[in-house]
């Protein structure tokens, strides 16, 4: 019985957490979009840098 009570209590907590999360959905989406955009630009820069490094090394070896 104590386990059932614990499950019921946790489900109630998750329910209030979900309602609070839905309230902040717009702000969270804005933050996630900004983070994704920044990460994507950093990945593109680093990948371009690696390609340039490989090309310059190949040119030097030749």
N, C-alpha and C positions, 0 to 999 in steps of 0.2 A: 504494500500500500504506500509506503514511503517513496518508493521509486516512481509510482504513478503520480504522486503529488509533485515530485520533482520535475517530471516531464511536463505536467500541466503548467507548473510555474514557469519553466523555461519557455514554453510555447507562448505564454502571455508576455514574457519579456521580449521575445523575438517579434511579436505582433506590434508592440509599441515602438520597437526599433525600426520596423518596416515603415510605419506611419511617419516617423521622424525622417527616415531616409527619403521617402516620397516628397516630403516638404522641401528637402535640399537638393532635389534631382537637378533643377536648372543650374544651380551653382556648381554642382559636382560635374555636370556635363561641360560647363565652360572650363573648369579646371582641367578635366581630362583632355579636352580638345587642345588646350594650350600646351599641355605636357606632351601630347602626341605630336603636335606640330614641331615642338622644339627637339624632341628625340629624333624625329624623322630627318630634320635638317642636319643634326649632328651626325647621324649615320651616313647621310649622303656625303657630307664633307670628309669624314674619315675614310669612306670607301674610295672617294676620288683621290684622296691623298695617297692611299695605299697603291692605287693603280699607277699614279704618277711615279711613286717610288720604285715600283717594279719596272716601269718603263725606263727610268733613268738608270737603274742598275743594269738592265739588259743592254742598254746602249753603251755603258761604260765597259761591260764585259766584251762586247763585240769590238 
